Amino acid sequence: MPTLYRGICLLLTGLLGISPTYANDAPQTLITNVNIFDGSSEQLQMNSNVLIQGNLIKTISTDPISSDSATIIDGQGLTLMPGLIDMHWHSAYASIPMQVGLNVDHAYHLLVGAKSNEKALLRGFTTVRDVGGNVFSLAKLTDAGMYNGPRIFPSGPAISQTSGHTDFRPATAVPAEPDAPLVYMEQIGHVMVADGVPEVLKRTREALRMGATQIKINSGGGVSSSFDPLDVSQFTDEETKAAVDAAADWNTYVATHTFTDAATQRALNAGVMSIEHGHLLSEKTLRLIKSKGAFLSMQPILDDEDAIPFPEGSFSRAKYIQVTKGTDHVYKLAKELGVKTVFGTDTLFDPALAEKQGKQLAKLKRWFSPVEVLRQATSTAGELLALSGPRTPYPAGPLGVIKEGAYADLILVNGNPLEEIDLVADPDSNFDMIMKDGKIYKNTLVQ
């Protein structure tokens, strides 16, 4: 854990009356009689036992495990799988209607976000990558135990050019005055506008200084934004490379919002490693993602009963329809080509839609087998999170897998999700135990 971040967390744990537990004297939990989906294998490891010490998995065995001091949980033959990972989450925006969010202060965003994240954890999402918004305090207080919620990999402010996807200034804010104050969304660090290499370097470095685990920029037009059509490309080659270089200096990577071939190819050629969305990509660009070793962070966005409710006839509604028409095509191609793909929801401004996180994951069955669906929200997601390198707040072990030395983020499923992926769509009924960091947050099993 980075020294400053660790120091803050330890200070907070002291102020909150929480004593940190170290490995040598950490309590043990023994989960017996489970069938394990390890995050990647096509078959369950049957009749297994898992010993957890502190917040890490210590031992996995099909033979009995002896521990005199462990709390024992009889898994009753259920499926044990890794906690789920949402790779495109917005803690500060997911559960706040847009007009409310734009007219309340930062504290309101984070308080609603804390409650929303607690619900996400109880849906089995033990980790989220937050790709836009100043949620650093929420991440620290969650790690310190003040709030229940998933681990957060925060990007901090989404960085945009003037007229870009997260330029939240009003239509009357042009021409911009060099000495004009930042708008409120910039002041609180949810978004930031930067033009030219020096400004991009500065804003990227500021986000890293704030504690970003990865950087989020915007390379193309967006759906919810007011001024940019989908076809536009944003940030020049040099500006994009500046963000990538600044992140690389801190041994981490850049994720970018983009839908189109031109914008995505520019980002990939500059070294961006995570393509957020990509619903309008061609085979050529998907092959480039694969050849660069980058990841496609896409969402199963369709114009269905779970559509984001943009007003009929609006600019955003028209763009949303265009994006959803590409979803089927790109998922099919990505699977065929073997592009590394991870799951995310990108839920915005809709508390009811946020509740459907698991349902959104299950929708991937339209294009992928159950094991391919689960990998996107477990082991493959963990691979992408690992690109944060030393910037991760969680250096003790891997995420998204069940293996010795990994974090004890675990779900006991009443059924086999490798055969019935729809189990993840109803976590209230089907997830009998949810553990994050070795701590149980839900347990309906009778012991």
C-alpha positions, 0 to 999 in steps of 0.5 A: 500500500502506498505509504501516504494512503496506508498512513491515512487509513491507519490514522482513520482506523485509530480515530474510528476505534478499529484495531488493524489486524496483522497476519500472524495473529489474524482470526481464521475462518474455515469454509467447508464442503464447497464447490469452487469456481476459481474465477477462470476454470470451466469446471468446479473444484468439487468437495473443497475446503478453504481456510482464510486468515485475516483478509487472505486465503491461506489454504485450499484443499479437497482434504480436511483442513485442521484449525483449532481457532477458526470460525467454521462455516459449513458451505453445504455443497454450495458454489464458492466463487470470487466476489464480483467486480464492476469495472465501470462504476460511478459511486457519486453518480449512479444513484442520483438523478442528473438534475439533482446531482448538478444542483447539490454539493459534494457531500450529498454526492458522497453520502448517497454514494456511500449508501449506494455502494453498500447496496452494491456490496450486498449484490456481491460486488466486492470491488469497483473501479470508479472511472470518474468522480472525486470519491477518494474520501469514500474509498478511504473511509470504506477501507477504514471500516466507517462505511460498508461497500466494495473496494474502490479503485478511484480515477478521480476527475475524468479529464476532458478537452473543451467541448469534450464528454465531461465539459460540464460548463454551461453553454454560455461559458464560451469564449472561456476567460483564462482567469474565470473560476472553475465550475463547481464540478471541477472545483470538487474534482469530479471532472476537469477540462484541459487543453494542450499538453501542459494542461493535460500533464498538470491535470493528470498529475493532480489526479495522481497526487489526489490518489488516483489508481488509474487515470480516466480521460475522454477521447470521443463523444458521449451519450449523456454529454450536452455538446459533443456528437458521438463521431468526434475525436477528442484530445490530440495524439500529443495530448493523449500521449501526455496523459499516458506518459504522466500515468506511466511515470507513476507506474499506472495506466490510462482508461478512456471513454470512446465509442468510435474507430478513429478516437479509439485507434488514436488512444491505443496508439498513444498507449491507453490500456482500457477502452471504456465502451467501444460500442461502435468499433470495427473488426480492425480496431478490435484487433488493434486492442488485442495486439496492444494487450489492452482491454475492452471495458464494455457494457451490455447497453441495450434499448430495453426495459433497462435503458437509461431514461433520456427524454424522447427526442433529446440529443442524448436519446438519439445518441443512446439509440446509436450506441445500443445498435452497436452493442450486439455487433461488437460483443460478437466480434470481441468474442470471436477475436479473443479480445480481453473484455471486462464487465461494467455497468456505467449506471448513471443518474438512476437508483432503480437501474443501479439495483440491477447490477447483477441483472446487467451481468447476466445479460451477457449470456446473449453473447457469452457462455456462463464461464466467459461471463463470470471471467469478465467480472472476476479474473479478467477484471482482476488482470486489468486492476493489476495494471495499477501496479504500486498505485493499488491500495490493495497490494497483498494479493490478487483480486477476482480469483480464488487461490492461495494468497488472494484476497478473501472476497467470496460469494456462496451461491445457492446453485451453479452459476457455470450452468445457470448464469441468471443466479447472479441476477437475483443476489437477494435469493441466491447469494447465501454468503458475501465476504469481503476482505475476510469479513462476512457482510451477509450469511443466511446459512444456518450453522 
